[in-house]
Amino acid sequence: MTTTEQGATISLDTAAELAAQLRVDSVRSATSAGSGHPTSSMSAADLLAVLVTRHLRYDWDQPRLPVNDHLIFSKGHASPLLYSVFKAVGVVSEDELLNGYRRFGQRLEGHPTPILPWVDVATGSLGQGLPDGVGVGLAGKYLDRLPYRVWVLTGDSELAEGSIWEALDKASYYKLSNLIVMADINRLGQRGQTDVGWNLEEYARRMEAFGARVLTIDGHDLTAIDKAMSAADDTSGSQPTVILAKTIKGKGFSEVENKNGWHGKPFPPDMAERAIAELGGVRELVVRGPRPEPATPGPVPDKPTTAPPPPATQAKPSATPPEYAVGEKVETRKAYGDALVALGARDDRVVVLDGEVSNSTFADEFTWAYPDRYFEMFIAEQQMVAAATGLAVRGYRAFASTFAAFFTRAYDFIRMGAISGVDLRLCGSHAGVEIGADGPSQMALEDLAMMRAVHGSTVLYPSDGTSTVALVEAMASTPGISYLRTTRGGYPGLYPTGEKFPIGGSKLVRSGDNDQVTLIGAGVTLHEALGAAEILHGEGIAARVIDCYSVKPVDTETLVAAAEATGGRIVIAEDHHPEGGLGSAVADALLAAGQQNLQLTHLAVSEMPGSGTGAELLAWAGVDADHIAAAARKLVGV
Amino acid sequence: MTTTEQGATISLDTAAELAAQLRVDSVRSATSAGSGHPTSSMSAADLLAVLVTRHLRYDWDQPRLPVNDHLIFSKGHASPLLYSVFKAVGVVSEDELLNGYRRFGQRLEGHPTPILPWVDVATGSLGQGLPDGVGVGLAGKYLDRLPYRVWVLTGDSELAEGSIWEALDKASYYKLSNLIVMADINRLGQRGQTDVGWNLEEYARRMEAFGARVLTIDGHDLTAIDKAMSAADDTSGSQPTVILAKTIKGKGFSEVENKNGWHGKPFPPDMAERAIAELGGVRELVVRGPRPEPATPGPVPDKPTTAPPPPATQAKPSATPPEYAVGEKVETRKAYGDALVALGARDDRVVVLDGEVSNSTFADEFTWAYPDRYFEMFIAEQQMVAAATGLAVRGYRAFASTFAAFFTRAYDFIRMGAISGVDLRLCGSHAGVEIGADGPSQMALEDLAMMRAVHGSTVLYPSDGTSTVALVEAMASTPGISYLRTTRGGYPGLYPTGEKFPIGGSKLVRSGDNDQVTLIGAGVTLHEALGAAEILHGEGIAARVIDCYSVKPVDTETLVAAAEATGGRIVIAEDHHPEGGLGSAVADALLAAGQQNLQLTHLAVSEMPGSGTGAELLAWAGVDADHIAAAARKLVGV
């Protein structure tokens, strides 16, 4: 076994040996598992061999070291290569590689996830690793101000994803010279040639037009790779670098080289034997590449911005949470912006992103208060969530906002964020038909369902300024994906300053000893439910009203108590399609708690809305006070 | 009032008058409504004035005429401009424009939708009109083979969306010379300057690198616009055209021209008056531009392809639906491909798209049978759904497939498809933990929730080949968004050939007179439920088993009957996260039907999975036969 000390210079001859080892180990691990992507690993083995021996500054024994470079496998299916690298640097054993890969209960999963300490983000949904890397790069350049680089390995099939171009656009806009893309152009996708094939000039033109410095090389020429990476090592420029590498899928094993039909297929054992023989047999190199240099943060760089100046009336930011009087009308989206500013004053790891609608979401208040910690993502919601993911990798508490409807654009990124185990704080404004005149394209009516279905998510929907502030504060320390739904219009404050809103809680905003029916709302429909209770009161019907501000986790205890107190008579109203939202949350909770004798009426937006005023549309949808009162009357039997 | 006859040549002087009228009417409509985007309309008024007078071949009295050009407002917020065009061509009255815009119950919604017969697709979620237009262009060039053109107006903020670049990539790959993009580069987004601003060279470089012919012009120079559109009229080339127009937001009203802070704001009445005066007052031009020429379909063009050749064993396509024996193991994804081929033989309006995984989804069978009706979208799921939308606009029955997990990438497009009222048939393969070794990034565990929450959607999840074939056939005539979830592994056939599977139905696959508990599954968990019933039978417990293949709409009648027959004891098992899927569908239906005394146990994937075999992971998740049996035992009280 050859072992090199960390920091020693490793020759390209050794790198060549390592490349062969990475190929052999990729073949062995996939064959051992009976599944995996050996050929996609083999095309990129030379890139990785040169990178880990000579350029990646990484202390493998201290994966959390702040000055380590980052390595992101955007082509996550090449996991045999990544895990073979981990074996080569001595952090994964041969036994684990051969007996753990893709096995139940093991950490070497089919596609890499941060269960492994050297993996930043889960990949496997193509076109996401690079956008995530942009987030890490933003942290490196503008927040940490440390000289680590972000090395991203992409495939070529994934270059067809628009998210890749959102990422390059932002990487060049933000001058991320610390971002280095290794694009493994092996021509072949899963079922045939990619649309661009080996037309490297076309890729280069596109990438250069998007602001990258492109170095086109033969991805199997170690000297060329080394030269390109040396050029990339110099991050003093103002552009991201793409090392555009022409490669051969299955490189090193003549039976499969550049042949279609071998994507995602392990070699049968006899073929694997021939591959290993052709590659020169099993090796046991253990190598450690360059050491990260200790570094103190550099100066704060100028950050490009197109933000308009703050209004003259803008108050100095204060750490004191904003306060709103009971009865005072305030938009919860405005309270979101106010709360962010206060949070930002107390916690300098709070960072904010928005998709060019910060004057609607009120994230612009944060922009004015802390321009250094705000990142404009323009109209690129996928990149916005990915950037938040990358910032979270570096320990920042990222809040990202846009119209709630447009988070549907980033659903795959949110889902992958959950698999990455990052904490993301998302705020969707302008929810539901309440927004009025803009019409259905701008109305989030699926967002609660979408966000509830994310693993480990928290879904919040406040109804007034005070509760919004409390929930934004709570989100700052909530793990996983948390989502806050805010409302366009202003509604009267319901709660006094200081009221607590624990996640998983709810508020009994109206109740008495003889309640006959429970009315459940959240956000705008809570106000409608209160209106309904008042109408019913005038008719001698006592209604209990619950503010279900925490849609997930939901407050089962309060719901059960209400169901029992009101004979199982419950009306739920929500400004959302009928499926998967507040109604489902309540129904699921009550049934899971074993509640029987339920008489549940669920009011939701069941038709396709058009334009109108918010009030007109809430009435049209049948979720306003009158409809809630009518549903309650029916349950009570009058 | 000046009226021109359809087909008469209209001078640029008249076009200039029309441009002023479009601006004035944009101002008036937005001010009348008290909301809307006049300044975004004013920047593009000259483009539209020249287009509708001199280039758009459209019979406004026959919007469904097959040879009409298509006009898509990708920047849907410029609806005042579009509606002012509709007034100018005489299909919308002044009264409707001034009293209908953005009002409740009216068709001139805040963002255009196909409620209007001259609108193809709903826009308003930016970056979607152009991808939709690519679909229309594909239909025009490869299927209809008619000389209509697709004119798409985009804004500049939306050029930050990756979907725009997916669209240009596909437009150039498929040589869509019938696609003409008018890019309105007015520099200002909602909250300030866009990231590229007025750097038209940068846009041009990007678009040219993506294969477009770019004509950069002053977007307020009518002669230049006319010349560019004349060049675009010639569609004999092999590239899409982009008319890259430098424009001024708010053009024509000096108080707001090129000023930030006027996005999405109507002018107050006094300002509107000044604007109208500066623009020369109200006009009442009615114009009709060029007539579409009658045309017979041209020859079938060569379509670019990178598809591998069909296997030698490939059978000749037959219109007879495939048949599978009871007990024979077949993957439902394979049955999907088989069914598509049979459907394609009978209906030449069936077209198929896939996101470069057709050898996994089995859409490749259709590729081999009918290469003319297959469109490879490579790894660009947003564009895939958008292309299906555009094809649906032209009356094709588009089926689009990818891994179920990756439809999350296109959720915004699916949502907008529902608003567009198009019929889309989506098939997601490799659902749930059943897929095994690939790990969580490839496992759809949110798809049922996501698809159920779409307005008017149909959600199907077959468990064997026979039911898959029946449901694919049903999808062909199902309006709206329909979604089929298929499974990776092969499971035994349960149903004989000829069995009917109506949408909204279910199958009682096992029942008796003394059933003590109901087990509900769909897809893979139906097989587990049947296994559980067998285990329970061995213990003397009679279990009823329901195949809930139609998750939405769900078969309430059968569910209610089962609940009543089994004392409300129900176990639901699904290979999906707990929220919003099959469990919610069943619970919602039973509660809405007034069922009480329910004792419902819901088994679902509640933790984050890793790799493993499908069987290991179904057991780990607690949704396999053993866990279902255990849950049933508990309900029955043994």
Chai-1 contact restraints between the chains, C-beta under 6 A:
chainA,res_idxA,chainB,res_idxB,connection_type,confidence,min_distance_angstrom,max_distance_angstrom,comment,restraint_id
A,S35,B,A437,contact,1.0,0.0,6.0,A-B,restraint_1
A,R102,B,A437,contact,1.0,0.0,6.0,A-B,restraint_2
A,R102,B,S611,contact,1.0,0.0,6.0,A-B,restraint_3
A,F104,B,G612,contact,1.0,0.0,6.0,A-B,restraint_4
A,F104,B,E616,contact,1.0,0.0,6.0,A-B,restraint_5
A,E109,B,G439,contact,1.0,0.0,6.0,A-B,restraint_6
A,E109,B,G610,contact,1.0,0.0,6.0,A-B,restraint_7
A,E109,B,S611,contact,1.0,0.0,6.0,A-B,restraint_8
A,G110,B,A437,contact,1.0,0.0,6.0,A-B,restraint_9
A,G110,B,D438,contact,1.0,0.0,6.0,A-B,restraint_10
A,G110,B,G439,contact,1.0,0.0,6.0,A-B,restraint_11
A,G110,B,S611,contact,1.0,0.0,6.0,A-B,restraint_12
A,H111,B,G439,contact,1.0,0.0,6.0,A-B,restraint_13
A,H111,B,S441,contact,1.0,0.0,6.0,A-B,restraint_14
A,A122,B,S441,contact,1.0,0.0,6.0,A-B,restraint_15
A,G124,B,S441,contact,1.0,0.0,6.0,A-B,restraint_16
A,G124,B,Q442,contact,1.0,0.0,6.0,A-B,restraint_17
A,S125,B,S441,contact,1.0,0.0,6.0,A-B,restraint_18
A,L126,B,I379,contact,1.0,0.0,6.0,A-B,restraint_19
A,S157,B,I379,contact,1.0,0.0,6.0,A-B,restraint_20
A,E158,B,I379,contact,1.0,0.0,6.0,A-B,restraint_21
A,A160,B,F378,contact,1.0,0.0,6.0,A-B,restraint_22
A,A160,B,I379,contact,1.0,0.0,6.0,A-B,restraint_23
A,A160,B,A380,contact,1.0,0.0,6.0,A-B,restraint_24
A,E161,B,I379,contact,1.0,0.0,6.0,A-B,restraint_25
A,G162,B,G162,contact,1.0,0.0,6.0,A-B,restraint_26
A,G162,B,S163,contact,1.0,0.0,6.0,A-B,restraint_27
A,G162,B,W165,contact,1.0,0.0,6.0,A-B,restraint_28
A,G162,B,E166,contact,1.0,0.0,6.0,A-B,restraint_29
A,S163,B,G162,contact,1.0,0.0,6.0,A-B,restraint_30
A,W165,B,G162,contact,1.0,0.0,6.0,A-B,restraint_31
A,W165,B,W165,contact,1.0,0.0,6.0,A-B,restraint_32
A,E166,B,G162,contact,1.0,0.0,6.0,A-B,restraint_33
A,Y173,B,D195,contact,1.0,0.0,6.0,A-B,restraint_34
A,G189,B,E356,contact,1.0,0.0,6.0,A-B,restraint_35
A,Q190,B,E356,contact,1.0,0.0,6.0,A-B,restraint_36
A,Q190,B,V357,contact,1.0,0.0,6.0,A-B,restraint_37
A,R191,B,S358,contact,1.0,0.0,6.0,A-B,restraint_38
A,R191,B,N359,contact,1.0,0.0,6.0,A-B,restraint_39
A,G192,B,T306,contact,1.0,0.0,6.0,A-B,restraint_40
A,G192,B,A307,contact,1.0,0.0,6.0,A-B,restraint_41
A,G192,B,P308,contact,1.0,0.0,6.0,A-B,restraint_42
A,Q193,B,T306,contact,1.0,0.0,6.0,A-B,restraint_43
A,D195,B,Y173,contact,1.0,0.0,6.0,A-B,restraint_44
A,D195,B,F378,contact,1.0,0.0,6.0,A-B,restraint_45
A,R205,B,A209,contact,1.0,0.0,6.0,A-B,restraint_46
A,R206,B,A209,contact,1.0,0.0,6.0,A-B,restraint_47
A,A209,B,R205,contact,1.0,0.0,6.0,A-B,restraint_48
A,A209,B,R206,contact,1.0,0.0,6.0,A-B,restraint_49
A,A209,B,A209,contact,1.0,0.0,6.0,A-B,restraint_50
A,N260,B,P308,contact,1.0,0.0,6.0,A-B,restraint_51
A,T306,B,G192,contact,1.0,0.0,6.0,A-B,restraint_52
A,T306,B,Q193,contact,1.0,0.0,6.0,A-B,restraint_53
A,A307,B,G192,contact,1.0,0.0,6.0,A-B,restraint_54
A,P308,B,G192,contact,1.0,0.0,6.0,A-B,restraint_55
A,P308,B,N260,contact,1.0,0.0,6.0,A-B,restraint_56
A,E356,B,G189,contact,1.0,0.0,6.0,A-B,restraint_57
A,E356,B,Q190,contact,1.0,0.0,6.0,A-B,restraint_58
A,V357,B,Q190,contact,1.0,0.0,6.0,A-B,restraint_59
A,S358,B,R191,contact,1.0,0.0,6.0,A-B,restraint_60
A,N359,B,R191,contact,1.0,0.0,6.0,A-B,restraint_61
A,F378,B,A160,contact,1.0,0.0,6.0,A-B,restraint_62
A,F378,B,D195,contact,1.0,0.0,6.0,A-B,restraint_63
A,I379,B,L126,contact,1.0,0.0,6.0,A-B,restraint_64
A,I379,B,S157,contact,1.0,0.0,6.0,A-B,restraint_65
A,I379,B,E158,contact,1.0,0.0,6.0,A-B,restraint_66
A,I379,B,A160,contact,1.0,0.0,6.0,A-B,restraint_67
A,I379,B,E161,contact,1.0,0.0,6.0,A-B,restraint_68
A,A380,B,A160,contact,1.0,0.0,6.0,A-B,restraint_69
A,T408,B,Y411,contact,1.0,0.0,6.0,A-B,restraint_70
A,T408,B,D412,contact,1.0,0.0,6.0,A-B,restraint_71
A,T408,B,R415,contact,1.0,0.0,6.0,A-B,restraint_72
A,R409,B,D412,contact,1.0,0.0,6.0,A-B,restraint_73
A,Y411,B,T408,contact,1.0,0.0,6.0,A-B,restraint_74
A,Y411,B,Y411,contact,1.0,0.0,6.0,A-B,restraint_75
A,D412,B,T408,contact,1.0,0.0,6.0,A-B,restraint_76
A,D412,B,R409,contact,1.0,0.0,6.0,A-B,restraint_77
A,R415,B,T408,contact,1.0,0.0,6.0,A-B,restraint_78
A,I419,B,P440,contact,1.0,0.0,6.0,A-B,restraint_79
A,I419,B,S441,contact,1.0,0.0,6.0,A-B,restraint_80
A,A437,B,S35,contact,1.0,0.0,6.0,A-B,restraint_81
A,A437,B,R102,contact,1.0,0.0,6.0,A-B,restraint_82
A,A437,B,G110,contact,1.0,0.0,6.0,A-B,restraint_83
A,D438,B,G110,contact,1.0,0.0,6.0,A-B,restraint_84
A,G439,B,E109,contact,1.0,0.0,6.0,A-B,restraint_85
A,G439,B,G110,contact,1.0,0.0,6.0,A-B,restraint_86
A,G439,B,H111,contact,1.0,0.0,6.0,A-B,restraint_87
A,P440,B,I419,contact,1.0,0.0,6.0,A-B,restraint_88
A,S441,B,H111,contact,1.0,0.0,6.0,A-B,restraint_89
A,S441,B,A122,contact,1.0,0.0,6.0,A-B,restraint_90
A,S441,B,G124,contact,1.0,0.0,6.0,A-B,restraint_91
A,S441,B,S125,contact,1.0,0.0,6.0,A-B,restraint_92
A,S441,B,I419,contact,1.0,0.0,6.0,A-B,restraint_93
A,E446,B,A453,contact,1.0,0.0,6.0,A-B,restraint_94
A,A449,B,A449,contact,1.0,0.0,6.0,A-B,restraint_95
A,A449,B,A453,contact,1.0,0.0,6.0,A-B,restraint_96
A,A449,B,G580,contact,1.0,0.0,6.0,A-B,restraint_97
A,M450,B,M450,contact,1.0,0.0,6.0,A-B,restraint_98
A,R452,B,E579,contact,1.0,0.0,6.0,A-B,restraint_99
A,A453,B,E446,contact,1.0,0.0,6.0,A-B,restraint_100
A,A453,B,A449,contact,1.0,0.0,6.0,A-B,restraint_101
A,A453,B,H577,contact,1.0,0.0,6.0,A-B,restraint_102
A,A453,B,E579,contact,1.0,0.0,6.0,A-B,restraint_103
A,A453,B,G580,contact,1.0,0.0,6.0,A-B,restraint_104
A,H455,B,M608,contact,1.0,0.0,6.0,A-B,restraint_105
A,H577,B,A453,contact,1.0,0.0,6.0,A-B,restraint_106
A,E579,B,R452,contact,1.0,0.0,6.0,A-B,restraint_107
A,E579,B,A453,contact,1.0,0.0,6.0,A-B,restraint_108
A,G580,B,A449,contact,1.0,0.0,6.0,A-B,restraint_109
A,G580,B,A453,contact,1.0,0.0,6.0,A-B,restraint_110
A,G580,B,G580,contact,1.0,0.0,6.0,A-B,restraint_111
A,S584,B,S584,contact,1.0,0.0,6.0,A-B,restraint_112
A,A587,B,A587,contact,1.0,0.0,6.0,A-B,restraint_113
A,A587,B,L591,contact,1.0,0.0,6.0,A-B,restraint_114
A,L591,B,A587,contact,1.0,0.0,6.0,A-B,restraint_115
A,L591,B,L600,contact,1.0,0.0,6.0,A-B,restraint_116
A,Q596,B,Q596,contact,1.0,0.0,6.0,A-B,restraint_117
A,Q596,B,N597,contact,1.0,0.0,6.0,A-B,restraint_118
A,N597,B,Q596,contact,1.0,0.0,6.0,A-B,restraint_119
A,L600,B,L591,contact,1.0,0.0,6.0,A-B,restraint_120
A,M608,B,H455,contact,1.0,0.0,6.0,A-B,restraint_121
A,G610,B,E109,contact,1.0,0.0,6.0,A-B,restraint_122
A,S611,B,R102,contact,1.0,0.0,6.0,A-B,restraint_123
A,S611,B,E109,contact,1.0,0.0,6.0,A-B,restraint_124
A,S611,B,G110,contact,1.0,0.0,6.0,A-B,restraint_125
A,G612,B,F104,contact,1.0,0.0,6.0,A-B,restraint_126
A,E616,B,F104,contact,1.0,0.0,6.0,A-B,restraint_127
